């Protein structure tokens, strides 16, 4: 029962207001094209049908066309149509492959991911995928670090892994953080009250996979038993994220069968990731 007092202590440092503020920051986008039709294509891509009038108006205020008199001194993002003369390294919108420019923008401007996803639907799927993988990876890494505390510096963990007696506290807290991020990315209300159902299901789910993980604490030489333990942390977080993403985007979560299939696939990927982390650790120890 020490789980709940520790969880309360951990979530005290988890502020959903910060996530909300990050998602609501203003983003100025400059569109550059040689023809009016190209501007129309880019605007229709950024502001697809289905947006409410208020959301369309809010997002439209962030977009500026080349040549406008009223514009900010600095643009957070500039996107060029294929028919425009663009500088080297510019972000190019390709009508036949619009997801390409989304990936390129997020690779170079990760900090804009949340506000772009909240305002512009074409960014949501990619932003959510990156958030889910990132936090699932953090949980897999933390799971290894709690089993082998002396490797924490090697994994780049900037906090003391021994602060909490139960690593499931941190894994659960990170899943709550993921819920806040995914809610914000999908333009949903963010906070413990607004997301109480999601937070409650995350806490309830923690008891299932943490019991399994305890059975796999590293008892096999050379960390062999750590791989499935870390894989469970990755897979559990991944499935939580994917189910929440579907809920926020489409209004329903995974079915039991879908959850099981997603977990099995994520568990295999988690084993590959954990194996790679352990290989890095062994290489550093022998270097």
C-alpha positions as CSV (number, residue, x, y, z in Angstrom):
1,X,0.0,0.0,0.0
2,X,3.0,2.3,0.0
3,X,2.2,2.8,-3.8
4,X,-0.4,5.4,-3.2
5,X,1.6,7.7,-0.8
6,X,4.6,7.5,-3.1
7,X,2.4,8.2,-6.1
8,X,0.9,11.3,-4.4
9,X,4.5,12.5,-3.7
10,X,5.5,11.8,-7.3
11,X,2.5,13.5,-9.0
12,X,3.1,16.6,-6.9
13,X,5.8,17.5,-9.3
14,X,3.6,16.8,-12.3
15,X,1.8,20.0,-13.3
16,X,-0.8,19.6,-16.1
17,X,-1.0,23.4,-16.3
18,X,2.5,23.4,-17.8
19,X,1.4,21.0,-20.5
20,X,-1.6,23.2,-21.2
21,X,0.4,26.3,-21.5
22,X,2.9,24.6,-23.8
23,X,0.1,23.5,-26.1
24,X,-1.5,26.9,-26.1
25,X,1.5,28.9,-27.0
26,X,1.2,31.0,-30.1
27,X,2.8,29.7,-33.3
28,X,3.3,31.9,-36.3
29,X,3.5,30.2,-39.7
30,X,4.5,31.8,-43.0
31,X,3.3,30.2,-46.2
32,X,5.2,30.9,-49.4
33,X,3.9,30.0,-52.9
34,X,4.2,31.2,-56.5
35,X,0.5,30.6,-57.3
36,X,-2.8,31.3,-55.6
37,X,-3.8,27.6,-56.1
38,X,-0.8,26.5,-54.1
39,X,-1.8,28.8,-51.2
40,X,-5.2,27.2,-51.3
41,X,-3.8,23.7,-51.2
42,X,-1.6,24.5,-48.2
43,X,-4.4,26.2,-46.4
44,X,-6.8,23.4,-47.0
45,X,-4.2,20.9,-45.7
46,X,-3.6,22.9,-42.5
47,X,-7.3,23.6,-42.0
48,X,-9.2,20.6,-43.2
49,X,-13.0,20.2,-43.2
50,X,-14.5,19.4,-39.9
51,X,-12.9,22.1,-37.8
52,X,-15.4,24.2,-35.8
53,X,-15.7,27.8,-36.9
54,X,-14.0,29.0,-33.7
55,X,-11.1,26.6,-34.1
56,X,-10.7,27.5,-37.7
57,X,-10.6,31.2,-36.8
58,X,-8.0,30.6,-34.0
59,X,-5.7,28.5,-36.3
60,X,-6.2,30.9,-39.2
61,X,-4.8,33.8,-37.1
62,X,-1.5,31.9,-36.9
63,X,-1.1,31.7,-40.7
64,X,0.5,34.4,-42.8
65,X,0.8,34.6,-46.5
66,X,3.9,36.0,-48.3
67,X,3.4,39.6,-49.0
68,X,1.0,40.4,-46.2
69,X,1.5,43.8,-44.6
70,X,0.4,42.8,-41.1
71,X,2.9,40.2,-40.0
72,X,5.1,39.4,-37.0
73,X,8.8,40.3,-37.0
74,X,9.7,36.6,-36.6
75,X,8.0,33.4,-37.9
76,X,8.2,30.2,-35.9
77,X,7.8,28.2,-39.1
78,X,8.0,28.8,-42.8
79,X,6.6,26.3,-45.3
80,X,7.1,26.6,-49.1
81,X,5.0,25.2,-51.8
82,X,6.7,23.1,-54.5
83,X,6.3,25.9,-57.0
84,X,8.1,28.5,-54.9
85,X,11.8,29.3,-54.9
86,X,12.9,27.9,-51.5
87,X,16.2,28.3,-49.7
88,X,18.3,25.2,-49.0
89,X,17.0,23.2,-46.1
90,X,13.5,24.8,-46.3
91,X,10.4,22.9,-45.4
92,X,8.6,22.0,-48.6
93,X,4.9,21.1,-48.8
94,X,4.5,18.3,-51.4
95,X,0.9,17.8,-52.3
96,X,1.4,14.1,-53.1
97,X,3.1,13.4,-49.8
98,X,2.1,16.0,-47.1
99,X,3.2,13.8,-44.2
100,X,6.8,14.2,-45.3
101,X,6.9,17.8,-44.4
102,X,5.2,17.0,-41.0
103,X,8.0,14.6,-40.2
104,X,10.7,17.0,-41.3
105,X,9.2,19.9,-39.3
106,X,9.0,17.8,-36.1
107,X,12.6,16.5,-36.6
108,X,13.9,20.0,-36.5
109,X,11.3,21.8,-34.4
110,X,10.3,19.3,-31.8
111,X,9.4,22.0,-29.4
112,X,6.5,23.1,-31.6
113,X,4.9,19.7,-31.7
114,X,2.2,20.2,-29.1
115,X,0.9,23.6,-30.3
116,X,1.1,22.5,-33.9
117,X,-0.9,19.3,-33.2
118,X,-3.5,21.2,-31.1
119,X,-4.1,23.8,-33.8
120,X,-3.6,21.8,-37.0
121,X,-5.0,18.2,-37.4
122,X,-2.4,17.1,-39.9
123,X,0.3,17.1,-37.2
124,X,-1.7,15.1,-34.6
125,X,-1.0,11.6,-35.6
126,X,2.8,12.0,-35.9
127,X,3.1,14.1,-32.7
128,X,1.1,11.5,-30.8
129,X,3.2,8.6,-32.1
130,X,6.4,10.4,-31.1
131,X,5.1,11.2,-27.6
132,X,4.0,7.6,-27.1
133,X,7.3,6.1,-28.2
134,X,9.3,8.7,-26.2
135,X,7.6,8.1,-22.9
136,X,7.4,4.3,-23.4
137,X,11.2,4.4,-24.0
138,X,11.7,6.5,-20.8
139,X,9.8,3.9,-18.8
140,X,11.8,1.1,-20.3
141,X,15.0,2.9,-19.5
142,X,13.9,3.7,-16.0
143,X,12.9,0.0,-15.4
144,X,16.5,-1.0,-16.2
145,X,17.9,1.7,-14.0
146,X,16.0,0.7,-11.0
147,X,17.1,-2.9,-11.3
148,X,20.8,-1.8,-11.8
149,X,21.1,1.6,-10.1
150,X,24.8,1.9,-10.9
151,X,23.9,2.2,-14.6
152,X,21.7,5.3,-14.2
153,X,24.6,7.7,-15.2
154,X,25.3,5.6,-18.3
155,X,21.6,6.0,-19.4
156,X,21.6,9.7,-18.9
157,X,19.1,9.7,-16.1
158,X,19.4,13.0,-14.2
159,X,17.5,12.0,-11.1
160,X,18.1,9.5,-8.3
161,X,16.5,6.2,-9.1
162,X,16.4,5.2,-5.5
163,X,14.1,8.1,-4.4
164,X,11.1,5.8,-4.6
165,X,10.9,2.3,-3.3
166,X,8.6,1.2,-6.2
167,X,9.6,1.9,-9.7
168,X,5.9,1.4,-10.7
169,X,5.3,4.8,-9.1
170,X,7.4,6.6,-11.7
171,X,6.1,4.4,-14.5
172,X,2.6,5.3,-13.6
173,X,3.4,9.0,-13.2
174,X,4.9,9.0,-16.7
175,X,1.8,7.4,-18.1
176,X,-0.2,10.2,-16.5
177,X,2.1,12.7,-18.1
178,X,1.6,11.0,-21.4
179,X,-2.2,11.3,-20.9
180,X,-1.8,15.1,-20.4
181,X,0.3,15.4,-23.6
182,X,-2.0,13.3,-25.7
183,X,-5.0,15.3,-24.5
184,X,-3.3,18.6,-25.3
185,X,-2.2,17.4,-28.7
186,X,-5.7,16.5,-29.6
187,X,-7.1,19.8,-28.3
188,X,-8.9,18.2,-25.3
189,X,-9.2,19.7,-21.8
190,X,-6.1,18.9,-19.7
191,X,-5.9,18.3,-16.0
192,X,-6.6,15.8,-13.2
193,X,-10.3,16.8,-13.1
194,X,-10.9,16.9,-16.8
195,X,-9.0,13.6,-17.3
196,X,-10.0,11.9,-14.1
197,X,-11.4,8.8,-16.0
198,X,-8.1,8.4,-17.9
199,X,-6.0,8.9,-14.8
200,X,-8.1,6.5,-12.8
201,X,-7.7,3.8,-15.5
202,X,-3.9,4.3,-15.6
203,X,-3.7,3.8,-11.8
204,X,-5.9,0.7,-11.9
205,X,-3.9,-0.8,-14.8
206,X,-0.6,-0.3,-13.0
207,X,-1.5,-3.0,-10.5
208,X,-1.7,-5.6,-13.2
209,X,1.5,-5.2,-15.1
210,X,3.6,-4.2,-12.0
211,X,2.8,-7.6,-10.5
212,X,4.1,-9.3,-13.6
213,X,7.1,-7.2,-13.7
214,X,8.1,-8.1,-10.2
215,X,8.4,-11.7,-11.3
216,X,10.9,-10.7,-13.8
217,X,13.4,-8.7,-11.8
218,X,16.9,-9.5,-13.0
219,X,17.9,-12.9,-11.6
220,X,19.5,-14.1,-14.8
221,X,23.3,-13.4,-15.2
222,X,24.3,-10.5,-17.5
223,X,20.9,-8.8,-17.2
224,X,19.0,-11.4,-19.2
225,X,16.0,-11.2,-16.8
226,X,16.0,-7.4,-17.2
227,X,15.0,-7.5,-20.8
228,X,11.4,-8.7,-20.3
229,X,11.0,-6.4,-17.3
230,X,11.9,-3.4,-19.4
231,X,9.8,-4.7,-22.3
232,X,6.8,-4.8,-20.0
233,X,7.4,-1.2,-19.0
234,X,7.6,-0.2,-22.7
235,X,4.6,-2.3,-23.8
236,X,2.4,-1.2,-21.0
237,X,3.1,2.5,-21.6
238,X,2.8,2.1,-25.4
239,X,-0.7,0.4,-25.2
240,X,-1.9,3.0,-22.7
241,X,-0.8,5.7,-25.1
242,X,-2.3,4.2,-28.2
243,X,-5.6,3.5,-26.5
244,X,-5.8,7.1,-25.3
245,X,-4.8,8.4,-28.7
246,X,-7.7,6.5,-30.3
247,X,-10.1,7.8,-27.6
248,X,-9.1,11.4,-28.1
249,X,-9.2,11.2,-31.9
250,X,-12.2,9.0,-32.5
251,X,-14.1,8.7,-29.2
252,X,-13.4,5.0,-28.3
253,X,-10.5,3.0,-26.9
254,X,-9.0,-0.3,-27.8
255,X,-11.1,-3.4,-27.4
256,X,-9.7,-6.2,-25.3
257,X,-8.6,-8.1,-28.4
258,X,-6.9,-5.0,-29.9
259,X,-5.2,-4.2,-26.6
260,X,-3.8,-7.7,-26.4
261,X,-2.5,-7.7,-30.0
262,X,-1.0,-4.2,-29.5
263,X,0.6,-5.3,-26.3
264,X,2.2,-8.4,-27.8
265,X,3.7,-6.4,-30.7
266,X,4.9,-3.6,-28.3
267,X,6.4,-6.2,-26.0
268,X,8.6,-7.6,-28.8
269,X,9.7,-4.1,-29.7
270,X,10.4,-3.4,-26.1
271,X,12.6,-6.5,-25.9
272,X,14.7,-5.2,-28.8
273,X,15.0,-1.8,-27.2
274,X,16.0,-3.2,-23.8
275,X,18.5,-5.5,-25.5
276,X,20.0,-2.5,-27.3
277,X,20.3,-0.5,-24.0
278,X,22.0,-3.4,-22.2
279,X,24.5,-3.7,-25.1
280,X,25.3,0.0,-24.7
281,X,25.9,-0.6,-21.0
282,X,28.2,-3.6,-21.6
283,X,30.1,-1.7,-24.2
284,X,30.7,1.3,-21.9
285,X,31.8,-1.0,-19.1
286,X,34.4,-2.6,-21.3
287,X,35.6,0.6,-23.0
